[in-house]
Amino acid sequence: MSDEELDAFVHEQRTLICATIGRDGAPHVMPLWYLVRDGDLWAWTYAASQKVRNLERDSRATLAIEAGVHYDELRGVMLSTEAVIERDSDFVAALGLALYERYIQGEELPAEVRASIAKQAPKRVAIRFVEYSRTSWDHRKLAAAP
C-alpha cells in the first residue's frame, strides 16, 4: 500500500494485534483497541498485564492490522515498533477517553463511562508504539493486475 492508502487503512480499522516477547522467548499475542496520534499508534491496557511485563523487559513489539475475509480481499500491515510506556494517570485517563470517543464515534460519552475510565486510569498504562519498519499488503491489487 502507498503511504496514503496505509494511513486511511489504519484509521478505518478498529483492532490491532500486538505481539510481544515472553520471558521464555515465546510470542505473546493479544488484541488492542488503538488510536493514531502524530503518526504513532497508541493503546491502553492494565499495567499488570502480561504484555506490559513483556514490554518492560524488551520494548520491541510487532503489530498487525488486517482486514478481509476472502483471499482476494486480504489487506493489512505489519509494523515493527519500539513501545514507550506512559504511566502518568492524567495522561492515561485522557488517552482512555480518546479511545472510547473513537470507538463510540460521535456519541457523547455517558458520565458513568467517563467515571469508569477515570477510575481505571491509575491501574492502566498508555503505550505509544514508535514504528521503525513496516510491511503492507493488499490482495485486491493482485486481482487488478494484468
C-alpha positions in Angstrom: 0.0 0.0 0.0 1.1 3.6 -0.6 1.6 5.8 2.5 -1.8 7.4 1.8 -3.6 4.1 1.5 -1.9 2.8 4.6 -2.9 5.9 6.6 -6.5 5.6 5.5 -6.5 1.8 6.2 -5.1 2.3 9.8 -7.7 4.9 10.6 -10.5 2.7 9.3 -9.7 -0.4 11.3 -10.6 -0.9 14.9 -8.3 -3.6 16.4 -4.6 -4.3 16.2 -2.8 -7.4 17.2 0.2 -6.8 19.4 2.9 -9.4 19.7 5.5 -9.1 22.5 8.2 -11.4 23.6 7.5 -13.5 26.7 10.1 -14.4 29.4 10.6 -17.8 27.7 11.1 -16.2 24.3 7.7 -17.3 23.0 5.5 -14.7 21.3 2.6 -13.3 23.4 -0.1 -12.1 21.0 -3.1 -10.0 22.1 -5.7 -7.7 20.5 -5.9 -4.0 21.5 -8.0 -1.0 20.6 -5.9 1.8 19.4 -5.8 5.3 18.1 -3.4 7.3 16.0 -1.7 10.4 17.4 1.0 12.3 15.5 1.6 9.2 13.3 2.1 6.8 16.2 -0.3 4.1 17.3 -1.4 4.3 21.0 -3.2 1.9 23.2 -4.0 1.5 26.8 -4.0 -1.6 29.0 -3.7 -2.8 32.6 -0.2 -2.1 34.0 -0.1 -5.6 35.4 -0.9 -7.3 32.1 1.5 -9.8 30.6 2.1 -7.6 27.5 3.3 -4.7 29.7 5.5 -7.0 31.8 7.0 -8.3 28.5 7.5 -4.7 27.2 9.2 -3.7 30.4 11.8 -6.5 29.7 12.0 -5.9 26.0 10.3 -2.9 24.4 10.1 -4.4 20.9 6.5 -5.1 19.7 5.2 -6.3 16.3 1.7 -5.0 15.4 -0.6 -6.4 12.8 -3.7 -4.7 11.5 -5.6 -6.7 8.8 -8.9 -6.8 7.0 -10.7 -9.0 4.5 -12.4 -12.4 4.5 -11.6 -13.9 1.2 -8.1 -14.3 -0.2 -8.6 -11.6 -2.9 -9.8 -9.1 -0.3 -6.9 -9.5 2.2 -5.0 -6.4 3.1 -3.1 -5.3 6.1 0.1 -4.0 7.7 2.7 -5.4 10.0 4.7 -2.8 12.0 7.9 -3.3 13.9 7.9 -0.9 16.8 9.5 0.2 19.9 7.0 0.6 22.7 7.1 3.5 25.1 5.1 3.1 28.3 3.5 6.2 29.8 2.3 5.9 33.4 1.1 9.4 34.3 -2.5 8.8 35.5 -3.9 12.0 34.0 -2.3 11.2 30.6 -3.6 7.7 30.7 -7.1 8.8 31.6 -7.1 11.3 28.7 -5.9 8.6 26.3 -8.6 6.3 27.6 -11.3 8.9 26.9 -9.9 9.5 23.4 -10.0 5.7 22.8 -13.6 5.5 23.9 -14.6 8.5 21.9 -13.1 6.9 18.8 -15.0 3.7 19.3 -18.3 5.3 20.3 -18.0 7.6 17.2 -19.8 10.8 17.6 -21.9 9.9 20.7 -21.4 11.8 23.9 -19.7 9.6 26.4 -22.1 9.0 29.3 -21.0 10.3 32.7 -20.7 6.7 34.1 -18.3 5.7 31.3 -16.2 8.8 31.9 -16.1 8.0 35.6 -15.2 4.4 34.9 -12.3 5.5 32.7 -11.0 7.9 35.4 -11.3 5.1 38.0 -9.3 2.6 35.8 -6.6 5.1 34.8 -4.4 4.6 37.9 -4.3 0.8 37.2 -3.5 1.3 33.5 -0.7 2.5 31.2 -0.7 4.1 27.8 1.6 2.6 25.2 3.0 4.5 22.3 4.2 2.3 19.5 7.0 4.0 17.6 7.3 2.4 14.2 10.7 1.6 12.8 9.7 -0.6 9.8 6.6 -1.8 8.1 5.3 -4.3 5.6 1.9 -4.0 4.0 -0.2 -6.0 1.5 -3.4 -5.5 -0.5 -4.6 -8.6 -2.3 -7.3 -6.5 -4.0 -4.5 -5.2 -6.2 -3.5 -8.7 -7.2 -6.9 -9.3 -8.9 -6.5 -6.0 -10.7 -3.0 -6.9 -12.1 -2.8 -7.7 -15.8 
